[in-house]
Amino acid sequence: MGSLVAPAHSARPTTITPTAPPRPLSVLSGKLTPVSSPLVLMDAASLYFRSFYALPESMTAPDGTPVNAVRGFVDTIAKIVNDRNASRLVACLDADWRPEFRVAALPSYKAHRVAESGDAEEVPDTLTPQVPIILDVLDAVGIATAEAPGYEADDVIGTLAARETTNPVEVVTGDRDLFQVVRTTPTPAGVLYLGRGWAKAELVGPAELAAKYALPEEDAGRAYAGMAVLRGDPSDGLPGVAGIGEKTAAKLITEFGSLEALLAAVHDGRDRKLTTKARNALIAAEDYLAVAPTVVNVALDAPVTQDRDDTLPTTPADPARLTELTKRWGLGSSIPRLVTALERRAERT
């Protein structure tokens, strides 16, 4: 799941008015050509964490506070507005970086990231003060944020994507865990994966996911989640099934159609597609496999609250406050770049 917690943000629940239907679109393409008026869901913590490490801490405010994560995050939004043809955008936040329901299922979940002082995540000292600045900027610009008490940003994204029946969905993240949300219906959903930076961004839809991991294209997102359970992820404290790597995991999910069908075959014991070695490995990992889907699968029904309508603004919601934030934190080029991107998008529509 996501790698960095954003402090809880007081969201103001709102009723969202659906936008006009987009032009017909069958599936998302791996090419970076913008799709028609997508709802863009930003994995905020993943993106500002990457911005923090991509830009030097010598980027500071007049008072010396580092603002490299702020600048990089704002520039990322400007790129999304310029390049992705977004009509709606939500910055999705971690209300809880290590939810209790996941820890209860698998105590090792993210345990290695817990700071020695308590339950908080270990976060660079110079990043923590930048997160409230990012939230202030989003509020002043008028960009929606969303979160769910007791859930991660991944769950917010999964829930908002599941609810969307009008526009295509693009999830912007550096986290492969969210590949599980790709789909073709009721509207196409894909992941703009920034694991190697914006210059090497990949738009991953069902076809790309199937090709990359040798998974079935039909229901590729669900298949990816099943593969992830078997493979595990040491960075999240998920041990996986000993002796089953990524290729074997993908092969098993493809052959049996789903994790559930695979586990049923293990207990049945008569399916010849399942080798003795694989069956024994899966039996040995039975306790892990009983709880891992709770940890790996993103929630589709989290109690998400959103602070405003998700329609992209054409001008800042609070220009005076945005000007004050720009001066106070030395955001001189990044904020004007975002404002210009919003204005140009308004001119194109």
Secondary structure as UniProt FT lines:
FT   STRAND          39..43
FT   HELIX           44..54
FT   TURN            57..58
FT   TURN            62..63
FT   HELIX           68..83
FT   STRAND          88..92
FT   HELIX           100..105
FT   TURN            107..110
FT   HELIX           111..113
FT   TURN            116..117
FT   TURN            125..129
FT   HELIX           130..141
FT   STRAND          144..147
FT   TURN            149..150
FT   HELIX           153..163
FT   STRAND          169..173
FT   HELIX           176..181
FT   STRAND          189..193
FT   TURN            195..196
FT   HELIX           198..200
FT   STRAND          202..204
FT   HELIX           206..213
FT   TURN            218..219
FT   HELIX           220..231
FT   HELIX           234..236
FT   TURN            242..243
FT   HELIX           246..256
FT   HELIX           259..268
FT   TURN            272..273
FT   HELIX           276..284
FT   HELIX           286..296
FT   STRAND          305..306
FT   HELIX           319..329
FT   TURN            332..333
FT   HELIX           334..348
//
